[in-house]
Amino acid sequence: MKEYKVVVLGSGGVGKSALTVQFVTGTFIEKYDPTIEDFYRKEIEVDSSPSVLEILDTAGTEQFASMRDLYIKNGQGFILVYSLVNQQSFQDIRPMRDQIVRVKRFEKVPLILVGNKVDLESEREVAGSDACFDKIAESMLK
């Protein structure tokens, strides 16, 4: 079976683990428990062929940022997560994307940008029309 290695990156508390566990098990985690590193496997189908998705859920805290280069080196695709209720988490995305480009030495890699916590609309800090959002999204397409 073909294996795909995906790394989930983002600031602490943005919901990386909740998204990952929801995808892998179908269960929503309501309690926040900071992650250092968790690894998940899920059988999926890609182009009508059975495959395995290996997902690395990473720490969002700065004290583990030095481990990111290793995660990025081994990853084949990346999910960059920010919280719609935390402007700083959105601003943290650009340096993470730049780190991926640096470590991967400009090779093209699949990137997905996820704005999480859309259910907390009344607390929203990141607007969908934010000029920075447009620039980040545009730069990811290059």
N, C-alpha and C positions, 0 to 999 in steps of 0.2 A: 504494500500500500504506500502511496506517495504521502509524504509528511510535509506540512507547512508550518513554519515557526513564526508566530506572531507575538510581538511584544506590546504590552499596554503601558503607556507612559502618561504621566500628568502629575500635577501638584497633589499634595496630601489632602484628603477629604473631598475630592471631586467625584468620587463614586466609581473608581476603576474596578474595585473588587465587586461591588454590587452589580455592575454591568456584566462582568465576566461570569460570575456565579449564575446570574439570571440566564445568560446565554447557554452555559454548559449544563446546568441542572434544572432550569425553569423555576428556581426558587429566588424570591427577592429577599435580600438581607437588609433589615431595617436598622440594626445596631452597628455603629461605626467601630471598627476594630482595625487600627493601623496595620498595614501589611509591610513586611520586610521583603518577602518574595514568596509567591505561590505559583505553582505550576499545575496546569490543567490540560487534559486531553479530551478531545471530542471527535467522534467519527462523523464525517460529513461526506457529501458527494460533490465532486468537482468535475464538470464536463462529463457527467454520467459515470464517473469512476469513483469507487470508494477511496476515501483519503482520511488522513488523520490531521486534525488541527491541534498543534501544540501551542498553548497560550501561556505566556509568562506575564503574570500580574506583578508589577514592580512597586517598590516603595515610592511614595511621593515626597517624603521628607528630604531635606537637603543633606542630612547626615549620611544618606546612602547614595548621593548623587555620583560619587566616584565609581560606583558599580555599573552605572549606565553604559559606559563605553563597552564593557564586556557584553551586556545584554544586547546592545545595538549591533555589535560585531556578529553575534550569532543569529540575530533576527533576520527574517526574510520579508516581513511586512510589519507595519506599525500602526497602532491605534493611539492617537493623541487625544486625551480627554481633558476637558476643562469644565468648570461649573458655571452655569449661567448666572448663579447668585454670588459669584466671586470674581471680580474684575482682575485681581492679581493672578488667579489661576489661568485666565485667558492670556495675560501678558507673558506668562511663563512658557506658553506653547512655542513661541518663536525661537527661543534659545534651544529648546529640545529638538525642534526641527533642524536647526542649524547644526546641532551636535550629531544628529543622524547623518546629515550630508557630509560632515567632516569625517566621521568614523567610517562610513561606507565609501568614502573617497569619490563622491559625486556620482556613484552608480545610481541608476534609477531604481527606487524601491517603492512598493505600494504604501501609501499613507492614507489613513482615514482620520478626519477631524470630527470629534464628537463633542457637541455641546450638551452637557448632562444637566439633570435636575430641572427639566422643563416644567415639571409639575409645580414648582415653587415660583410661579409667575409673579406673585406679589412682591417677592424679594429680589427680582431680577436686577442685575447690575450690568450685564453684557447685552447690548442691543444687537439684534440681527442685522441692523443697518450700519453697525459700527464700521468706520472706515478701515480700522485695523483688521477686522474680520475679513473684509474684502481683499485686503492685501495678503493676508496669510493664506486664504483659500486660493488666491491667484498664484502665489508663489509655490504652493504645493502641486499645482498642475504643471509646472514647468519641468 
